Amino acid sequence: MRLVLTVARNVALACFAALVLCGSAQAQRKKTPRPPARTAPAASGDELSKLHDEYIKATKEYKASLQKLLALYQESVKKAEQKRDQTQQLFATGLISRRDVEQAELAVTNAGLKVSEAQQQINTADTQIAQTLVEVEGEKQFARLGPIRRGSLIRTTSFIRYSGVGAWSLSQAGKIEIFFQQTFKRPLPIAVFGQGAIHNQWRFDPHNAMDISLNPDGAEGQALINFLQTNGIPFSAFRTAIPGVATGPHIHIGMPSHRY
């Protein structure tokens, strides 16, 4: 009898253990998370979004550096004015010469010019960055067209490019400015002449070019384009902006810029 009970008890324990193991396995299966479904990789080459982020970052950094520089220049003006006032007082008592006063006044003038220059850079920062962005985007389109022959003119819905027929350098800018001044009775609206500070930050190289803030489809823009083509001067005219990123239609005079 004891033997039967012992066997029965052992069988019961074995069954209980099996049930526990089975339940544990089921629980384990329930707890084990399924691997996440594979999603299609994000579309590569979202250049517009990337340019937008770079635009915001570059704008903030560039303007912040200009604001710091402006504050330093403004402080220099205050110091120069104080020194000028002291100099004038000393001159009134006959302790210093008139030349000392003139030098102090010149220092105030020079300090003021630096303030004006920094303020101008801040005011045109958005324009410069927008135009650079448009050129970067335009270069992608140009690259798809392949090399063009000298003297070729390409027109698309967004840009015009003329490769020129002779050597070009910024030393020729004078005759372009004279033409525009005589034709429209106002200075040529040069946004950037050569390598600007924003180009250094972007690692963009337009050292032998200048950007003109004119819409190529406007009367002034059309006249400038005709003058450039007649004189064999290379240019790239950008008609449209980058939606949501930059509003920078302009005329880039000189060979295309490139990033380095």
ZASETOR-364694 format. One record per atom (N, C-alpha, C): residue number from 1; residue in one letter; atom name; x, y, z. Coordinates in steps of 0.1 Angstrom, whole numbers, plus 5000, padded with zeros to 4 digits. Layout:
   num   residuo   atomo   east   north     up
   NUM         A      CA      X       Y      Z
...
END
This chain:
   num   residuo   atomo   east   north     up
     1         M       N   5008    4988   5000
     1         M      CA   5000    5000   5000
     1         M       C   5009    5012   5000
     2         R       N   5019    5012   5009
     2         R      CA   5028    5024   5009
     2         R       C   5035    5026   4996
     3         L       N   5038    5014   4989
     3         L      CA   5045    5015   4976
     3         L       C   5036    5022   4966
     4         V       N   5023    5019   4966
     4         V      CA   5013    5025   4957
     4         V       C   5012    5040   4959
     5         L       N   5011    5043   4973
     5         L      CA   5010    5058   4976
     5         L       C   5022    5065   4972
     6         T       N   5034    5059   4974
     6         T      CA   5046    5066   4970
     6         T       C   5047    5068   4955
     7         V       N   5043    5058   4948
     7         V      CA   5043    5059   4933
     7         V       C   5033    5070   4929
     8         A       N   5021    5069   4935
     8         A      CA   5011    5079   4931
     8         A       C   5016    5093   4934
     9         R       N   5022    5095   4946
     9         R      CA   5027    5108   4949
     9         R       C   5037    5113   4940
    10         N       N   5047    5104   4936
    10         N      CA   5057    5108   4926
    10         N       C   5052    5111   4913
    11         V       N   5041    5104   4909
    11         V      CA   5035    5107   4896
    11         V       C   5028    5121   4896
    12         A       N   5022    5124   4908
    12         A      CA   5015    5137   4909
    12         A       C   5025    5148   4909
    13         L       N   5036    5146   4916
    13         L      CA   5047    5156   4916
    13         L       C   5052    5158   4902
    14         A       N   5054    5148   4895
    14         A      CA   5060    5149   4881
    14         A       C   5050    5157   4872
    15         C       N   5037    5153   4874
    15         C      CA   5027    5161   4866
    15         C       C   5026    5175   4869
    16         F       N   5028    5178   4883
    16         F      CA   5027    5192   4887
    16         F       C   5039    5200   4881
    17         A       N   5051    5193   4882
    17         A      CA   5063    5199   4877
    17         A       C   5062    5202   4862
    18         A       N   5056    5192   4855
    18         A      CA   5054    5194   4840
    18         A       C   5045    5206   4837
    19         L       N   5034    5207   4845
    19         L      CA   5025    5218   4843
    19         L       C   5032    5232   4846
    20         V       N   5040    5232   4857
    20         V      CA   5047    5244   4860
    20         V       C   5057    5248   4848
    21         L       N   5064    5238   4843
    21         L      CA   5073    5241   4832
    21         L       C   5066    5246   4820
    22         C       N   5055    5239   4817
    22         C      CA   5047    5243   4806
    22         C       C   5042    5257   4807
    23         G       N   5036    5260   4819
    23         G      CA   5031    5274   4821
    23         G       C   5042    5284   4820
    24         S       N   5054    5280   4826
    24         S      CA   5065    5290   4825
    24         S       C   5069    5292   4811
    25         A       N   5069    5282   4803
    25         A      CA   5073    5284   4789
    25         A       C   5063    5293   4782
    26         Q       N   5050    5290   4785
    26         Q      CA   5040    5299   4778
    26         Q       C   5041    5313   4782
    27         A       N   5044    5315   4796
    27         A      CA   5046    5329   4800
    27         A       C   5058    5335   4794
    28         Q       N   5068    5327   4793
    28         Q      CA   5081    5333   4786
    28         Q       C   5078    5337   4772
    29         R       N   5070    5329   4765
    29         R      CA   5066    5332   4751
    29         R       C   5058    5345   4751
    30         K       N   5050    5347   4761
    30         K      CA   5041    5359   4761
    30         K       C   5050    5371   4764
    31         K       N   5060    5369   4773
    31         K      CA   5068    5381   4777
    31         K       C   5078    5385   4767
    32         T       N   5082    5375   4759
    32         T      CA   5093    5378   4749
    32         T       C   5087    5387   4738
    33         P       N   5092    5399   4737
    33         P      CA   5086    5409   4727
    33         P       C   5090    5405   4713
    34         R       N   5081    5407   4704
    34         R      CA   5083    5404   4690
    34         R       C   5093    5414   4685
    35         P       N   5102    5410   4676
    35         P      CA   5111    5420   4670
    35         P       C   5103    5430   4662
    36         P       N   5107    5443   4663
    36         P      CA   5099    5453   4656
    36         P       C   5099    5450   4641
    37         A       N   5088    5454   4635
    37         A      CA   5087    5452   4621
    37         A       C   5097    5460   4614
    38         R       N   5103    5455   4604
    38         R      CA   5113    5463   4596
    38         R       C   5106    5473   4588
    39         T       N   5111    5485   4590
    39         T      CA   5106    5496   4582
    39         T       C   5115    5499   4571
    40         A       N   5110    5505   4560
    40         A      CA   5118    5508   4549
    40         A       C   5128    5519   4553
    41         P       N   5140    5519   4549
    41         P      CA   5150    5529   4553
    41         P       C   5145    5543   4548
    42         A       N   5149    5553   4556
    42         A      CA   5145    5566   4553
    42         A       C   5150    5570   4539
    43         A       N   5142    5577   4532
    43         A      CA   5147    5581   4518
    43         A       C   5160    5589   4520
    44         S       N   5170    5585   4513
    44         S      CA   5183    5592   4514
    44         S       C   5182    5604   4504
    45         G       N   5191    5613   4507
    45         G      CA   5192    5625   4499
    45         G       C   5181    5635   4501
    46         D       N   5176    5636   4513
    46         D      CA   5167    5647   4517
    46         D       C   5174    5660   4518
    47         E       N   5179    5664   4507
    47         E      CA   5188    5676   4507
    47         E       C   5181    5689   4512
    48         L       N   5169    5690   4509
    48         L      CA   5161    5702   4512
    48         L       C   5161    5704   4527
    49         S       N   5158    5693   4534
    49         S      CA   5157    5693   4549
    49         S       C   5171    5696   4555
    50         K       N   5181    5690   4549
    50         K      CA   5195    5692   4553
    50         K       C   5199    5707   4551
    51         L       N   5196    5712   4540
    51         L      CA   5199    5726   4537
    51         L       C   5192    5735   4547
    52         H       N   5180    5732   4550
    52         H      CA   5172    5740   4559
    52         H       C   5178    5741   4573
    53         D       N   5183    5729   4578
    53         D      CA   5189    5728   4591
    53         D       C   5203    5736   4590
    54         E       N   5210    5734   4580
    54         E      CA   5223    5741   4579
    54         E       C   5221    5756   4578
    55         Y       N   5210    5760   4571
    55         Y      CA   5207    5774   4569
    55         Y       C   5204    5781   4583
    56         I       N   5196    5774   4591
    56         I      CA   5193    5779   4604
    56         I       C   5205    5780   4613
    57         K       N   5213    5770   4613
    57         K      CA   5225    5769   4621
    57         K       C   5235    5780   4617
    58         A       N   5237    5781   4604
    58         A      CA   5247    5791   4599
    58         A       C   5242    5805   4602
    59         T       N   5229    5807   4600
    59         T      CA   5224    5821   4603
    59         T       C   5226    5825   4617
    60         K       N   5223    5816   4626
    60         K      CA   5224    5819   4641
    60         K       C   5239    5821   4644
    61         E       N   5248    5812   4640
    61         E      CA   5262    5813   4643
    61         E       C   5268    5826   4637
    62         Y       N   5265    5829   4625
    62         Y      CA   5270    5840   4618
    62         Y       C   5265    5853   4624
    63         K       N   5252    5854   4627
    63         K      CA   5247    5866   4633
    63         K       C   5252    5868   4647
    64         A       N   5254    5857   4655
    64         A      CA   5259    5858   4668
    64         A       C   5273    5863   4669
    65         S       N   5281    5859   4659
    65         S      CA   5295    5864   4659
    65         S       C   5295    5878   4655
    66         L       N   5286    5882   4646
    66         L      CA   5286    5897   4642
    66         L       C   5281    5905   4653
    67         Q       N   5271    5900   4661
    67         Q      CA   5266    5908   4673
    67         Q       C   5277    5910   4683
    68         K       N   5285    5900   4685
    68         K      CA   5296    5901   4695
    68         K       C   5307    5911   4689
    69         L       N   5309    5910   4677
    69         L      CA   5319    5920   4671
    69         L       C   5313    5934   4671
    70         L       N   5300    5935   4669
    70         L      CA   5294    5949   4670
    70         L       C   5295    5955   4684
    71         A       N   5293    5946   4694
    71         A      CA   5294    5951   4708
    71         A       C   5308    5956   4711
    72         L       N   5318    5949   4706
    72         L      CA   5332    5953   4708
    72         L       C   5335    5966   4701
    73         Y       N   5330    5967   4688
    73         Y      CA   5332    5980   4681
    73         Y       C   5325    5992   4688
    74         Q       N   5313    5989   4693
    74         Q      CA   5306    6000   4700
    74         Q       C   5313    6005   4712
    75         E       N   5319    5995   4719
    75         E      CA   5327    5998   4731
    75         E       C   5340    6006   4727
    76         S       N   5345    6003   4716
    76         S      CA   5357    6010   4711
    76         S       C   5353    6025   4708
    77         V       N   5341    6027   4702
    77         V      CA   5337    6040   4699
    77         V       C   5336    6049   4712
    78         K       N   5330    6043   4723
    78         K      CA   5329    6050   4735
    78         K       C   5342    6054   4741
    79         K       N   5352    6045   4740
    79         K      CA   5365    6048   4745
    79         K       C   5372    6059   4737
    80         A       N   5370    6058   4724
    80         A      CA   5376    6068   4715
    80         A       C   5370    6081   4717
    81         E       N   5357    6082   4720
    81         E      CA   5350    6095   4722
    81         E       C   5355    6101   4736
    82         Q       N   5357    6092   4746
    82         Q      CA   5362    6097   4759
    82         Q       C   5376    6103   4757
    83         K       N   5384    6096   4749
    83         K      CA   5398    6101   4747
    83         K       C   5398    6114   4739
    84         R       N   5388    6114   4730
    84         R      CA   5387    6127   4722
    84         R       C   5383    6139   4731
    85         D       N   5374    6136   4740
    85         D      CA   5369    6147   4748
    85         D       C   5380    6152   4758
    86         Q       N   5388    6142   4763
    86         Q      CA   5399    6145   4771
    86         Q       C   5410    6153   4764
    87         T       N   5412    6149   4751
    87         T      CA   5422    6156   4743
    87         T       C   5418    6170   4740
    88         Q       N   5405    6172   4738
    88         Q      CA   5400    6186   4735
    88         Q       C   5402    6195   4747
    89         Q       N   5400    6189   4759
    89         Q      CA   5402    6197   4771
    89         Q       C   5416    6200   4773
    90         L       N   5425    6191   4771
    90         L      CA   5439    6193   4772
    90         L       C   5444    6204   4762
    91         F       N   5438    6203   4750
    91         F      CA   5442    6213   4739
    91         F       C   5437    6227   4744
    92         A       N   5426    6228   4750
    92         A      CA   5420    6241   4754
    92         A       C   5429    6247   4765
    93         T       N   5436    6239   4772
    93         T      CA   5446    6244   4782
    93         T       C   5460    6246   4777
    94         G       N   5461    6242   4764
    94         G      CA   5474    6244   4758
    94         G       C   5485    6234   4761
    95         L       N   5480    6222   4766
    95         L      CA   5490    6212   4770
    95         L       C   5494    6202   4758
    96         I       N   5485    6202   4748
    96         I      CA   5488    6193   4736
    96         I       C   5485    6201   4724
    97         S       N   5490    6196   4713
    97         S      CA   5489    6203   4700
    97         S       C   5475    6200   4693
    98         R       N   5473    6207   4683
    98         R      CA   5460    6205   4675
    98         R       C   5461    6192   4668
    99         R       N   5473    6187   4664
    99         R      CA   5475    6174   4657
    99         R       C   5470    6163   4666
   100         D       N   5472    6164   4679
   100         D      CA   5467    6154   4688
   100         D       C   5452    6153   4688
   101         V       N   5446    6164   4688
   101         V      CA   5431    6165   4687
   101         V       C   5426    6158   4674
   102         E       N   5433    6161   4663
   102         E      CA   5428    6156   4650
   102         E       C   5430    6141   4650
   103         Q       N   5440    6136   4656
   103         Q      CA   5442    6121   4656
   103         Q       C   5432    6115   4665
   104         A       N   5428    6121   4676
   104         A      CA   5417    6116   4685
   104         A       C   5404    6116   4677
   105         E       N   5401    6126   4670
   105         E      CA   5389    6127   4662
   105         E       C   5389    6116   4651
   106         L       N   5400    6114   4645
   106         L      CA   5401    6104   4634
   106         L       C   5399    6090   4640
   107         A       N   5403    6087   4652
   107         A      CA   5401    6075   4659
   107         A       C   5386    6072   4661
   108         V       N   5379    6083   4665
   108         V      CA   5365    6082   4667
   108         V       C   5358    6078   4653
   109         T       N   5362    6085   4643
   109         T      CA   5356    6082   4629
   109         T       C   5359    6068   4625
   110         N       N   5371    6063   4627
   110         N      CA   5374    6049   4622
   110         N       C   5367    6039   4630
   111         A       N   5365    6042   4643
   111         A      CA   5358    6032   4652
   111         A       C   5343    6032   4648
   112         G       N   5338    6044   4644
   112         G      CA   5324    6044   4639
   112         G       C   5322    6037   4626
   113         L       N   5332    6038   4617
   113         L      CA   5331    6030   4605
   113         L       C   5330    6015   4607
   114         K       N   5337    6010   4616
   114         K      CA   5337    5996   4619
   114         K       C   5323    5992   4625
   115         V       N   5317    6001   4633
   115         V      CA   5304    5998   4638
   115         V       C   5294    5997   4626
   116         S       N   5295    6007   4617
   116         S      CA   5286    6007   4605
   116         S       C   5288    5995   4596
   117         E       N   5300    5991   4595
   117         E      CA   5303    5979   4587
   117         E       C   5297    5966   4593
   118         A       N   5298    5965   4606
   118         A      CA   5293    5953   4613
   118         A       C   5277    5953   4612
   119         Q       N   5271    5965   4613
   119         Q      CA   5257    5966   4612
   119         Q       C   5252    5963   4598
   120         Q       N   5260    5967   4588
   120         Q      CA   5256    5964   4574
   120         Q       C   5257    5949   4572
   121         Q       N   5267    5942   4578
   121         Q      CA   5269    5928   4576
   121         Q       C   5257    5920   4583
   122         I       N   5253    5925   4594
   122         I      CA   5241    5919   4601
   122         I       C   5229    5920   4592
   123         N       N   5227    5932   4587
   123         N      CA   5215    5935   4579
   123         N       C   5215    5927   4566
   124         T       N   5226    5923   4560
   124         T      CA   5227    5916   4548
   124         T       C   5230    5901   4550
   125         A       N   5231    5897   4563
   125         A      CA   5234    5883   4565
   125         A       C   5224    5873   4559
   126         D       N   5211    5876   4561
   126         D      CA   5201    5867   4556
   126         D       C   5202    5866   4541
   127         T       N   5204    5877   4534
   127         T      CA   5205    5877   4520
   127         T       C   5217    5869   4515
   128         Q       N   5228    5871   4521
   128         Q      CA   5240    5864   4517
   128         Q       C   5238    5849   4519
   129         I       N   5233    5845   4530
   129         I      CA   5231    5830   4533
   129         I       C   5221    5825   4523
   130         A       N   5210    5832   4520
   130         A      CA   5200    5827   4511
   130         A       C   5206    5825   4497
   131         Q       N   5214    5835   4493
   131         Q      CA   5220    5834   4479
   131         Q       C   5230    5822   4479
   132         T       N   5237    5820   4489
   132         T      CA   5246    5809   4489
   132         T       C   5239    5795   4488
   133         L       N   5228    5794   4496
   133         L      CA   5220    5782   4495
   133         L       C   5214    5780   4482
   134         V       N   5210    5790   4475
   134         V      CA   5204    5789   4462
   134         V       C   5215    5784   4452
   135         E       N   5227    5789   4454
   135         E      CA   5238    5784   4445
   135         E       C   5242    5770   4448
   136         V       N   5242    5766   4460
   136         V      CA   5244    5752   4463
   136         V       C   5234    5743   4457
   137         E       N   5221    5747   4458
   137         E      CA   5211    5739   4452
   137         E       C   5212    5739   4436
   138         G       N   5215    5750   4431
   138         G      CA   5217    5751   4416
   138         G       C   5228    5743   4411
   139         E       N   5239    5742   4419
   139         E      CA   5250    5734   4414
   139         E       C   5246    5719   4412
   140         K       N   5237    5714   4420
   140         K      CA   5233    5701   4419
   140         K       C   5226    5699   4405
   141         Q       N   5218    5709   4401
   141         Q      CA   5212    5708   4388
   141         Q       C   5222    5709   4377
   142         F       N   5231    5718   4379
   142         F      CA   5242    5720   4368
   142         F       C   5249    5707   4366
   143         A       N   5252    5700   4378
   143         A      CA   5260    5688   4377
   143         A       C   5254    5677   4368
   144         R       N   5240    5677   4369
   144         R      CA   5233    5667   4361
   144         R       C   5234    5670   4346
   145         L       N   5236    5682   4343
   145         L      CA   5237    5686   4329
   145         L       C   5251    5683   4322
   146         G       N   5261    5681   4331
   146         G      CA   5274    5677   4326
   146         G       C   5281    5690   4321
   147         P       N   5294    5689   4317
   147         P      CA   5302    5700   4313
   147         P       C   5296    5707   4301
   148         I       N   5297    5721   4300
   148         I      CA   5292    5728   4289
   148         I       C   5304    5735   4282
   149         R       N   5303    5737   4269
   149         R      CA   5313    5743   4261
   149         R       C   5314    5758   4264
   150         R       N   5326    5763   4262
   150         R      CA   5328    5778   4263
   150         R       C   5319    5785   4254
   151         G       N   5313    5796   4259
   151         G      CA   5304    5804   4251
   151         G       C   5290    5798   4251
   152         S       N   5287    5787   4258
   152         S      CA   5274    5781   4258
   152         S       C   5264    5789   4268
   153         L       N   5252    5789   4264
   153         L      CA   5241    5795   4273
   153         L       C   5231    5784   4275
   154         I       N   5228    5782   4288
   154         I      CA   5218    5772   4292
   154         I       C   5207    5779   4300
   155         R       N   5194    5776   4296
   155         R      CA   5183    5782   4302
   155         R       C   5174    5771   4307
   156         T       N   5170    5772   4320
   156         T      CA   5160    5763   4325
   156         T       C   5149    5772   4332
   157         T       N   5139    5765   4338
   157         T      CA   5129    5773   4345
   157         T       C   5134    5779   4358
   158         S       N   5146    5774   4363
   158         S      CA   5151    5779   4376
   158         S       C   5164    5787   4375
   159         F       N   5171    5785   4364
   159         F      CA   5184    5792   4363
   159         F       C   5188    5794   4349
   160         I       N   5198    5803   4347
   160         I      CA   5204    5806   4334
   160         I       C   5219    5806   4337
   161         R       N   5227    5799   4328
   161         R      CA   5241    5799   4330
   161         R       C   5248    5801   4316
   162         Y       N   5258    5811   4317
   162         Y      CA   5265    5814   4305
   162         Y       C   5280    5812   4309
   163         S       N   5287    5804   4301
   163         S      CA   5301    5800   4304
   163         S       C   5311    5810   4301
   164         G       N   5308    5821   4293
   164         G      CA   5317    5831   4290
   164         G       C   5326    5827   4278
   165         V       N   5334    5836   4273
   165         V      CA   5342    5833   4261
   165         V       C   5357    5838   4264
   166         G       N   5360    5844   4275
   166         G      CA   5373    5848   4278
   166         G       C   5377    5847   4293
   167         A       N   5389    5851   4296
   167         A      CA   5393    5851   4310
   167         A       C   5385    5861   4318
   168         W       N   5382    5857   4331
   168         W      CA   5375    5866   4339
   168         W       C   5382    5868   4353
   169         S       N   5382    5880   4358
   169         S      CA   5387    5883   4371
   169         S       C   5379    5894   4377
   170         L       N   5379    5896   4390
   170         L      CA   5372    5906   4397
   170         L       C   5377    5920   4393
   171         S       N   5388    5921   4387
   171         S      CA   5393    5934   4383
   171         S       C   5385    5940   4372
   172         Q       N   5376    5932   4366
   172         Q      CA   5367    5937   4355
   172         Q       C   5354    5942   4361
   173         A       N   5353    5941   4374
   173         A      CA   5340    5945   4380
   173         A       C   5337    5960   4378
   174         G       N   5348    5968   4376
   174         G      CA   5345    5983   4375
   174         G       C   5337    5986   4363
   175         K       N   5339    5979   4351
   175         K      CA   5332    5983   4339
   175         K       C   5317    5978   4341
   176         I       N   5315    5968   4348
   176         I      CA   5301    5964   4351
   176         I       C   5294    5974   4360
   177         E       N   5300    5979   4370
   177         E      CA   5295    5989   4379
   177         E       C   5292    6002   4371
   178         I       N   5301    6006   4362
   178         I      CA   5299    6018   4354
   178         I       C   5287    6017   4345
   179         F       N   5286    6005   4339
   179         F      CA   5274    6003   4330
   179         F       C   5261    6004   4338
   180         F       N   5260    5998   4349
   180         F      CA   5248    5998   4357
   180         F       C   5245    6012   4362
   181         Q       N   5255    6019   4367
   181         Q      CA   5253    6032   4372
   181         Q       C   5248    6041   4361
   182         Q       N   5254    6041   4349
   182         Q      CA   5250    6049   4338
   182         Q       C   5236    6046   4333
   183         T       N   5233    6033   4334
   183         T      CA   5220    6029   4328
   183         T       C   5208    6031   4337
   184         F       N   5210    6029   4350
   184         F      CA   5199    6029   4360
   184         F       C   5201    6040   4370
   185         K       N   5212    6048   4370
   185         K      CA   5214    6059   4378
   185         K       C   5214    6056   4393
   186         R       N   5219    6044   4396
   186         R      CA   5221    6039   4410
   186         R       C   5232    6029   4410
   187         P       N   5238    6027   4422
   187         P      CA   5249    6018   4423
   187         P       C   5245    6003   4420
   188         L       N   5254    5995   4415
   188         L      CA   5251    5981   4413
   188         L       C   5249    5975   4427
   189         P       N   5238    5968   4429
   189         P      CA   5236    5962   4442
   189         P       C   5244    5950   4445
   190         I       N   5256    5951   4449
   190         I      CA   5265    5940   4451
   190         I       C   5263    5935   4465
   191         A       N   5258    5922   4466
   191         A      CA   5256    5916   4479
   191         A       C   5269    5911   4485
   192         V       N   5277    5904   4477
   192         V      CA   5290    5899   4482
   192         V       C   5300    5901   4471
   193         F       N   5312    5906   4475
   193         F      CA   5322    5908   4465
   193         F       C   5334    5899   4469
   194         G       N   5336    5888   4461
   194         G      CA   5347    5879   4464
   194         G       C   5343    5870   4476
   195         Q       N   5353    5866   4483
   195         Q      CA   5351    5857   4494
   195         Q       C   5346    5864   4507
   196         G       N   5333    5862   4510
   196         G      CA   5327    5868   4522
   196         G       C   5328    5859   4534
   197         A       N   5326    5865   4546
   197         A      CA   5327    5858   4558
   197         A       C   5317    5846   4559
   198         I       N   5305    5848   4553
   198         I      CA   5296    5837   4553
   198         I       C   5301    5825   4545
   199         H       N   5308    5828   4534
   199         H      CA   5313    5818   4525
   199         H       C   5324    5810   4533
   200         N       N   5332    5816   4541
   200         N      CA   5342    5809   4549
   200         N       C   5335    5799   4558
   201         Q       N   5324    5804   4564
   201         Q      CA   5317    5795   4574
   201         Q       C   5311    5783   4566
   202         W       N   5307    5785   4554
   202         W      CA   5300    5775   4546
   202         W       C   5311    5766   4539
   203         R       N   5324    5770   4539
   203         R      CA   5334    5764   4531
   203         R       C   5330    5764   4517
   204         F       N   5326    5776   4512
   204         F      CA   5322    5779   4499
   204         F       C   5332    5788   4492
   205         D       N   5336    5786   4480
   205         D      CA   5347    5793   4474
   205         D       C   5343    5801   4462
   206         P       N   5338    5814   4464
   206         P      CA   5335    5823   4453
   206         P       C   5345    5834   4452
   207         H       N   5358    5832   4455
   207         H      CA   5368    5843   4457
   207         H       C   5369    5851   4444
   208         N       N   5366    5845   4433
   208         N      CA   5368    5853   4420
   208         N       C   5354    5856   4414
   209         A       N   5344    5859   4423
   209         A      CA   5331    5861   4418
   209         A       C   5324    5872   4427
   210         M       N   5312    5877   4422
   210         M      CA   5305    5885   4430
   210         M       C   5290    5883   4428
   211         D       N   5282    5884   4439
   211         D      CA   5268    5882   4438
   211         D       C   5260    5895   4438
   212         I       N   5251    5896   4428
   212         I      CA   5243    5908   4426
   212         I       C   5229    5906   4430
   213         S       N   5223    5914   4439
   213         S      CA   5210    5912   4444
   213         S       C   5200    5918   4434
   214         L       N   5198    5911   4423
   214         L      CA   5188    5914   4412
   214         L       C   5181    5902   4408
   215         N       N   5168    5903   4406
   215         N      CA   5160    5892   4400
   215         N       C   5163    5892   4385
   216         P       N   5168    5880   4380
   216         P      CA   5172    5880   4366
   216         P       C   5160    5882   4356
   217         D       N   5148    5881   4361
   217         D      CA   5136    5883   4353
   217         D       C   5131    5897   4353
   218         G       N   5137    5906   4362
   218         G      CA   5134    5920   4362
   218         G       C   5141    5928   4351
   219         A       N   5137    5940   4349
   219         A      CA   5142    5948   4339
   219         A       C   5157    5951   4341
   220         E       N   5161    5954   4353
   220         E      CA   5175    5956   4356
   220         E       C   5183    5943   4355
   221         G       N   5178    5932   4359
   221         G      CA   5184    5919   4358
   221         G       C   5186    5915   4344
   222         Q       N   5176    5917   4335
   222         Q      CA   5177    5914   4321
   222         Q       C   5188    5922   4314
   223         A       N   5188    5935   4318
   223         A      CA   5198    5944   4312
   223         A       C   5212    5940   4315
   224         L       N   5214    5936   4328
   224         L      CA   5227    5932   4333
   224         L       C   5231    5919   4326
   225         I       N   5222    5909   4324
   225         I      CA   5225    5897   4318
   225         I       C   5229    5899   4303
   226         N       N   5222    5908   4296
   226         N      CA   5226    5911   4283
   226         N       C   5240    5917   4281
   227         F       N   5243    5926   4291
   227         F      CA   5256    5932   4291
   227         F       C   5267    5922   4293
   228         L       N   5265    5913   4303
   228         L      CA   5275    5903   4306
   228         L       C   5277    5893   4294
   229         Q       N   5266    5889   4288
   229         Q      CA   5268    5880   4276
   229         Q       C   5274    5887   4264
   230         T       N   5271    5899   4262
   230         T      CA   5277    5907   4251
   230         T       C   5292    5909   4253
   231         N       N   5296    5910   4266
   231         N      CA   5310    5911   4269
   231         N       C   5317    5898   4272
   232         G       N   5311    5887   4270
   232         G      CA   5317    5874   4272
   232         G       C   5320    5871   4286
   233         I       N   5313    5877   4296
   233         I      CA   5315    5875   4310
   233         I       C   5307    5864   4315
   234         P       N   5313    5854   4322
   234         P      CA   5305    5842   4327
   234         P       C   5296    5846   4338
   235         F       N   5284    5840   4339
   235         F      CA   5275    5843   4350
   235         F       C   5265    5831   4352
   236         S       N   5259    5831   4364
   236         S      CA   5248    5822   4367
   236         S       C   5237    5830   4373
   237         A       N   5226    5829   4367
   237         A      CA   5214    5837   4372
   237         A       C   5204    5828   4377
   238         F       N   5201    5830   4390
   238         F      CA   5191    5821   4397
   238         F       C   5178    5828   4398
   239         R       N   5168    5822   4392
   239         R      CA   5155    5828   4391
   239         R       C   5146    5826   4403
   240         T       N   5147    5814   4409
   240         T      CA   5138    5810   4420
   240         T       C   5146    5808   4432
   241         A       N   5138    5808   4443
   241         A      CA   5144    5805   4456
   241         A       C   5142    5790   4459
   242         I       N   5147    5786   4471
   242         I      CA   5144    5772   4476
   242         I       C   5132    5773   4485
   243         P       N   5121    5767   4481
   243         P      CA   5109    5768   4489
   243         P       C   5111    5765   4504
   244         G       N   5107    5774   4513
   244         G      CA   5108    5771   4527
   244         G       C   5122    5772   4533
   245         V       N   5132    5776   4524
   245         V      CA   5145    5777   4529
   245         V       C   5151    5791   4526
   246         A       N   5152    5794   4514
   246         A      CA   5159    5807   4510
   246         A       C   5152    5814   4499
   247         T       N   5151    5827   4501
   247         T      CA   5145    5836   4490
   247         T       C   5156    5844   4485
   248         G       N   5164    5838   4476
   248         G      CA   5176    5845   4471
   248         G       C   5178    5845   4456
   249         P       N   5168    5849   4448
   249         P      CA   5171    5851   4434
   249         P       C   5182    5861   4432
   250         H       N   5192    5859   4424
   250         H      CA   5203    5868   4422
   250         H       C   5211    5864   4410
   251         I       N   5221    5872   4407
   251         I      CA   5230    5870   4395
   251         I       C   5244    5868   4401
   252         H       N   5250    5857   4398
   252         H      CA   5263    5853   4403
   252         H       C   5273    5856   4391
   253         I       N   5281    5866   4392
   253         I      CA   5290    5870   4381
   253         I       C   5304    5863   4384
   254         G       N   5308    5856   4374
   254         G      CA   5321    5848   4375
   254         G       C   5318    5833   4373
   255         M       N   5328    5825   4375
   255         M      CA   5327    5811   4373
   255         M       C   5319    5806   4386
   256         P       N   5313    5794   4384
   256         P      CA   5305    5788   4395
   256         P       C   5314    5786   4408
   257         S       N   5308    5788   4419
   257         S      CA   5315    5785   4432
   257         S       C   5315    5770   4435
   258         H       N   5323    5766   4444
   258         H      CA   5323    5752   4448
   258         H       C   5327    5751   4463
   259         R       N   5322    5740   4469
   259         R      CA   5325    5738   4483
   259         R       C   5338    5731   4484
   260         Y       N   5346    5734   4495
   260         Y      CA   5359    5728   4496
   260         Y       C   5360    5721   4510
END
